[in-house]
């Protein structure tokens, strides 16, 4: 067997090639992050072994920097293993107490790791084809986070410009309220509005839910408002609402693309009550190939949802906390999916109720439900079975 270790960087990659006998075929050499560099690496690999099935290539998961070379190696039919950088760091420290973190050392470390650790699984077709889904899911996550911050800004600004409005509507973040505040961004503007025009605006935006009575109630509250007239804040409010609307459009487009991919994948994860396209997409894309994990516990550890362990002599930790390593997106999706599944699926609802009855904090109980959910999803995804809703007798 031939083992290739690659330390990925932005502009260049350091590579090291060794065979199973420990003979160095190509000591650490540098290739540029371009097609000429990639072809040079592939030429050296073919020189080392004409049979590409006997070649294993390892590289760290370094985000977008490893994307292009990973795609190149995959398209060439090479068995490629993507390694967690934390795992590489621990492996490097295990063989030396000195601080010897260099690109050349990392390239050798990676090659030695894939040579010695048979449990490392190669990068599969499933992982390769879920990269688009992962990219879209993370992009949506960031957009939704941005929108949440803007909504907080709207609440803050309304509390300054028209504090009484919040008590007159169920929530500030509806189309009707946004239409009102876009045209009348403050109590001063609402107070001087024409009642007929205000009624028509609210009725149209709320699809008839708000009528003349509500419009008059809002205008009267504006006339008695304690708000100050601050044109700069009013401008900020209008612009913030405009940004939220733009984000709504973008998020809707992203969700449409996510739905197309998820429909094509036909993932059993979506058959579980309470798991939406958005949450299901994060889970499926972040895990990638479920079969690369030998059991659900390893998947839990990958998500950072497994409890930490501490024992030294006669001392044992009695309050083990969640490790919170691995993909924060996956951990977020599993915990939120568990909440919804516990709401819509009877057996999970009973399980959550049981944990709460044991005196566990709600978040702790949800984390237990998330672990139960991971075991279920692992079974569904590795067997291809769809979930059959359960009923409690």
Wavefront OBJ file of the C-alpha trace (Angstrom):
o trace
v 0.000 0.000 0.000
v 1.033 3.581 -0.687
v 0.139 6.324 1.806
v 0.029 10.033 0.929
v -0.186 12.723 3.595
v -1.176 16.241 2.534
v -1.062 19.327 4.732
v -3.479 21.785 3.127
v -2.913 25.553 3.092
v -4.280 28.514 1.161
v -1.632 28.886 -1.558
v 0.307 25.614 -1.373
v 0.107 22.071 -0.024
v 2.904 20.014 1.556
v 2.858 16.332 0.601
v 4.596 13.189 1.821
v 4.481 9.713 0.237
v 5.501 6.492 1.996
v 4.790 2.784 1.461
v 3.517 0.179 3.950
v 7.094 -0.935 4.687
v 7.913 2.550 5.958
v 10.071 3.370 2.926
v 9.881 7.045 2.033
v 9.084 7.275 -1.654
v 8.837 11.057 -1.807
v 10.013 13.103 1.160
v 8.015 16.226 1.936
v 7.547 18.309 -1.192
v 5.421 21.361 -1.894
v 2.839 21.780 -4.658
v 1.052 24.983 -5.580
v -2.683 25.259 -5.121
v -3.392 25.172 -8.861
v -3.904 22.588 -11.600
v -0.182 22.266 -12.334
v 0.445 21.478 -8.669
v -2.400 18.950 -8.557
v -1.148 17.216 -11.700
v 2.384 17.096 -10.268
v 1.066 15.357 -7.160
v -0.965 12.878 -9.219
v 2.090 12.112 -11.387
v 4.162 11.282 -8.290
v 1.358 9.082 -6.936
v 1.162 7.157 -10.234
v 4.934 6.816 -10.215
v 4.745 5.326 -6.712
v 1.977 2.882 -7.663
v 0.357 2.102 -10.999
v -2.540 0.471 -9.147
v -4.501 3.409 -7.681
v -6.620 1.028 -5.580
v -3.518 0.505 -3.432
v -3.168 4.224 -2.687
v -4.644 6.004 0.326
v -4.520 9.769 0.580
v -5.108 11.653 3.822
v -5.680 15.349 4.456
v -7.115 17.497 7.213
v -10.615 18.936 7.161
v -9.635 22.576 6.666
v -12.900 23.977 5.341
v -12.856 25.600 1.917
v -9.070 25.329 1.512
v -9.289 21.553 1.057
v -12.369 21.631 -1.182
v -10.634 21.841 -4.571
v -7.855 19.313 -4.009
v -10.348 16.939 -2.411
v -12.569 17.149 -5.498
v -9.565 16.572 -7.774
v -8.428 13.467 -5.878
v -11.980 12.111 -5.712
v -12.475 12.557 -9.467
v -9.203 10.691 -10.081
v -10.635 7.704 -8.226
v -8.248 7.881 -5.268
v -9.309 6.655 -1.833
v -9.197 9.842 0.222
v -9.526 10.158 3.989
v -10.495 13.473 5.585
v -9.151 13.770 9.140
v -10.315 15.986 11.986
v -7.505 18.525 12.732
v -7.959 17.842 16.462
v -7.150 14.182 15.818
v -4.008 15.185 13.896
v -2.903 17.504 16.684
v -3.314 14.794 19.319
v -1.426 12.304 17.157
v 1.456 14.736 16.647
v 1.707 15.456 20.377
v 1.642 11.749 21.226
v 4.995 11.115 19.524
v 6.864 14.176 20.785
v 6.785 16.505 23.754
v 8.389 19.273 21.719
v 6.305 21.948 20.021
v 7.002 20.903 16.445
v 3.987 22.180 14.545
v 5.092 22.703 10.934
v 3.511 21.908 7.592
v 6.184 19.301 6.846
v 5.646 17.569 10.198
v 1.875 17.587 9.632
v 2.233 15.962 6.198
v 4.269 13.118 7.724
v 1.868 12.828 10.669
v -1.156 12.469 8.373
v 0.569 9.786 6.268
v 1.524 7.848 9.404
v -2.019 8.165 10.765
v -3.710 6.632 7.726
v -1.022 3.927 7.692
v -1.551 2.917 11.317
v -5.240 3.599 11.949
v -7.421 1.141 10.010
v -10.588 2.632 11.556
v -10.315 5.792 9.441
v -13.020 5.709 6.757
v -12.474 7.036 3.207
v -14.311 10.041 1.819
v -17.328 8.496 0.068
v -19.535 9.417 -2.891
v -22.311 10.201 -0.429
v -20.119 12.767 1.327
v -19.043 14.251 -1.994
v -22.612 14.713 -3.226
v -23.912 16.213 0.028
v -21.387 19.065 -0.053
v -23.891 21.305 -1.881
v -26.514 20.523 0.729
v -24.071 21.283 3.552
v -23.098 24.570 1.915
v -26.742 25.619 1.494
v -27.694 24.539 5.025
v -24.859 26.497 6.624
v -25.603 29.481 4.388
v -29.243 29.393 5.501
v -28.178 29.088 9.156
v -26.063 32.240 8.868
v -28.834 34.139 7.052
v -31.399 33.192 9.699
v -28.962 34.293 12.416
v -28.517 37.640 10.663
v -32.286 38.035 10.410
v -32.724 37.289 14.122
v -30.279 40.058 15.013
v -32.141 42.503 12.776
v -35.447 41.553 14.401
v -33.921 42.356 17.762
v -32.984 45.759 16.342
v -36.581 46.311 15.237
v -37.828 45.544 18.764
v -35.258 47.933 20.224
v -36.153 50.749 17.823
v -39.907 50.322 18.289
v -39.397 50.536 22.033
v -37.913 53.977 21.414
v -40.140 55.251 18.602
v -43.536 53.721 19.472
v -43.358 51.629 22.696
v -47.149 51.230 22.979
v -47.398 49.350 19.657
v -46.006 46.090 21.059
v -49.041 45.704 23.352
v -51.494 46.270 20.514
v -50.305 43.391 18.283
v -49.424 39.755 18.936
v -45.913 40.265 17.556
v -44.010 43.066 15.860
v -42.641 40.725 13.219
v -45.625 40.383 10.912
v -46.180 41.702 7.416
v -48.870 44.121 8.625
v -46.686 45.687 11.324
v -43.721 45.932 8.953
v -45.910 47.677 6.362
v -47.119 50.101 9.025
v -43.628 50.902 10.297
v -42.130 51.187 6.817
v -44.525 53.984 5.934
v -44.965 55.423 9.426
v -41.703 54.670 11.326
v -42.692 56.114 14.687
v -45.588 57.277 16.863
v -45.258 60.854 15.589
v -45.884 59.731 11.979
v -48.710 57.319 12.899
v -50.467 60.010 14.955
v -50.766 62.288 11.935
v -51.783 59.539 9.502
v -55.090 59.626 7.625
v -57.381 57.032 9.249
v -58.822 55.843 5.942
v -55.342 55.320 4.475
v -54.109 53.662 7.680
v -57.098 51.290 7.670
v -56.548 50.332 4.027
v -52.830 49.726 4.622
v -53.396 47.454 7.628
v -56.331 45.597 6.068
v -54.359 44.847 2.904
v -51.177 43.764 4.698
v -53.036 41.617 7.255
v -55.412 40.142 4.651
v -58.431 41.573 6.455
v -57.358 40.604 9.952
v -56.930 44.256 10.977
v -59.765 46.668 10.235
v -60.803 50.225 10.969
v -61.131 49.531 14.711
v -57.525 48.336 15.009
v -56.265 51.214 12.851
v -58.032 53.737 15.066
v -56.716 52.012 18.210
v -53.144 52.230 16.925
v -53.510 55.885 15.905
v -55.007 56.869 19.259
v -52.178 55.068 21.076
v -49.684 56.961 18.913
v -51.279 60.291 19.838
v -50.854 59.465 23.553
v -47.422 57.918 23.112
v -44.452 58.781 25.296
v -42.135 58.347 22.294
v -39.767 61.074 21.165
v -39.551 62.276 17.575
v -36.157 60.963 16.336
v -35.821 61.056 12.524
v -32.448 59.252 12.598
v -33.955 56.316 14.493
v -36.948 56.268 12.151
v -34.613 56.000 9.154
v -32.733 53.171 10.866
v -36.018 51.333 11.491
v -37.120 51.608 7.866
v -33.755 50.363 6.599
v -33.729 47.480 9.094
v -37.159 46.316 7.955
v -35.993 46.550 4.343
v -32.995 44.315 5.150
v -35.257 41.780 6.886
v -37.477 41.597 3.821
v -34.472 41.040 1.572
v -33.248 38.283 3.873
v -36.718 36.688 3.834
v -36.518 36.482 0.047
v -33.001 35.047 0.109
v -33.874 32.478 2.778
v -36.922 31.414 0.782
v -34.734 30.851 -2.316
v -32.208 28.851 -0.281
v -34.974 26.707 1.227
v -36.353 25.963 -2.241
v -32.946 24.627 -3.354
v -32.587 22.641 -0.115
v -35.987 21.035 -0.703
v -34.997 20.009 -4.248
v -31.846 18.253 -3.004
v -33.612 16.617 -0.061
v -36.374 15.322 -2.344
v -33.727 13.855 -4.646
v -31.906 12.222 -1.723
v -35.192 10.893 -0.284
v -33.675 10.695 3.185
v -35.465 8.548 5.823
v -34.691 11.313 8.329
v -37.613 13.339 6.959
v -40.016 10.503 7.793
v -39.629 11.248 11.519
v -42.478 13.502 12.744
v -41.236 16.968 13.687
v -38.129 17.028 11.474
v -38.517 19.685 8.784
v -36.618 20.059 5.523
v -34.377 22.698 7.103
v -33.422 20.643 10.164
v -33.252 17.410 8.176
v -30.915 18.995 5.645
v -28.501 20.117 8.365
v -28.464 16.651 9.960
v -28.047 14.753 6.684
v -25.417 17.075 5.225
v -23.335 17.466 8.386
v -23.235 13.714 9.025
v -22.793 12.903 5.343
v -22.403 9.140 5.158
v -23.961 7.560 8.256
v -22.291 4.227 7.484
v -18.836 5.670 8.168
v -19.712 5.490 11.858
v -19.571 2.009 13.375
v -22.328 2.764 15.879
v -24.596 5.607 17.082
v -22.246 6.431 19.967
v -19.519 7.431 17.516
v -22.020 9.631 15.701
v -22.929 11.243 19.029
v -19.258 11.915 19.694
v -18.888 13.392 16.195
v -21.734 15.808 16.958
v -20.201 16.691 20.326
v -23.351 15.509 22.143
v -21.694 12.763 24.166
v -20.973 13.409 27.884
v -17.396 14.179 28.910
v -15.669 11.754 31.273
v -13.345 12.608 34.125
v -11.769 10.095 36.506
v -8.508 10.360 38.417
v -7.663 7.924 41.186
v -10.735 7.770 43.425
v -12.191 10.964 41.972
v -15.089 10.623 39.533
v -16.984 13.446 37.880
v -20.638 13.351 38.912
v -21.725 16.217 36.661
v -20.522 15.253 33.195
v -21.093 18.037 30.675
v -21.666 17.758 26.942
v -18.341 17.710 25.092
v -19.478 20.276 22.468
v -16.845 19.278 19.942
v -17.408 18.648 16.275
v -19.977 20.390 14.107
v -21.890 23.098 15.977
v -24.437 23.085 13.142
v -25.154 19.371 13.651
v -25.366 19.754 17.420
v -27.799 22.668 17.045
v -29.948 20.718 14.553
v -30.114 17.571 16.700
v -31.105 19.439 19.859
v -33.759 21.487 18.056
v -35.033 18.460 16.141
v -35.364 16.600 19.461
v -37.631 19.375 20.805
v -39.952 19.159 17.786
v -39.942 15.349 17.691
v -40.855 15.273 21.396
v -43.804 17.508 20.548
v -45.125 15.478 17.599
v -44.043 11.885 18.291
v -45.806 10.114 21.238
v -42.948 7.798 22.303
v -40.462 10.663 22.373
v -42.965 12.849 24.233
v -43.320 10.116 26.874
v -39.539 9.745 27.082
v -39.068 13.495 27.652
v -41.813 13.456 30.290
v -40.069 10.564 32.040
v -36.732 12.409 32.148
v -38.410 15.542 33.504
v -40.141 13.421 36.172
v -36.692 12.166 37.236
v -35.885 15.761 38.185
v -33.712 16.615 35.208
v -33.544 20.192 33.895
v -35.472 20.685 30.641
v -32.315 21.182 28.562
v -30.744 18.056 30.082
v -33.900 16.070 29.320
v -33.850 17.333 25.719
v -30.211 16.251 25.384
v -31.263 12.728 26.413
v -34.029 12.847 23.796
v -31.446 13.989 21.229
v -29.316 10.926 21.986
v -32.366 8.697 21.539
v -33.087 10.503 18.254
v -29.516 9.929 17.023
v -29.889 6.184 17.619
v -33.134 6.212 15.646
v -31.724 8.247 12.755
v -28.627 6.058 12.596
v -30.814 2.971 12.204
v -33.048 4.578 9.572
v -30.190 5.960 7.477
v -28.039 2.808 7.561
v -30.964 0.486 6.749
v -32.866 2.799 4.381
v -36.094 2.200 6.287
v -38.713 4.917 6.690
v -40.026 5.697 10.149
v -43.379 4.191 11.066
v -45.229 6.460 13.536
v -45.636 4.834 16.938
v -48.714 4.871 19.126
v -48.800 4.463 22.888
v -51.134 1.800 24.162
l 1 2 3 4 5 6 7 8 9 10 11 12 13 14 15 16 17 18 19 20 21 22 23 24 25 26 27 28 29 30 31 32 33 34 35 36 37 38 39 40 41 42 43 44 45 46 47 48 49 50 51 52 53 54 55 56 57 58 59 60 61 62 63 64 65 66 67 68 69 70 71 72 73 74 75 76 77 78 79 80 81 82 83 84 85 86 87 88 89 90 91 92 93 94 95 96 97 98 99 100 101 102 103 104 105 106 107 108 109 110 111 112 113 114 115 116 117 118 119 120 121 122 123 124 125 126 127 128 129 130 131 132 133 134 135 136 137 138 139 140 141 142 143 144 145 146 147 148 149 150 151 152 153 154 155 156 157 158 159 160 161 162 163 164 165 166 167 168 169 170 171 172 173 174 175 176 177 178 179 180 181 182 183 184 185 186 187 188 189 190 191 192 193 194 195 196 197 198 199 200 201 202 203 204 205 206 207 208 209 210 211 212 213 214 215 216 217 218 219 220 221 222 223 224 225 226 227 228 229 230 231 232 233 234 235 236 237 238 239 240 241 242 243 244 245 246 247 248 249 250 251 252 253 254 255 256 257 258 259 260 261 262 263 264 265 266 267 268 269 270 271 272 273 274 275 276 277 278 279 280 281 282 283 284 285 286 287 288 289 290 291 292 293 294 295 296 297 298 299 300 301 302 303 304 305 306 307 308 309 310 311 312 313 314 315 316 317 318 319 320 321 322 323 324 325 326 327 328 329 330 331 332 333 334 335 336 337 338 339 340 341 342 343 344 345 346 347 348 349 350 351 352 353 354 355 356 357 358 359 360 361 362 363 364 365 366 367 368 369 370 371 372 373 374 375 376 377 378 379 380 381 382 383 384 385 386 387 388 389 390 391 392 393
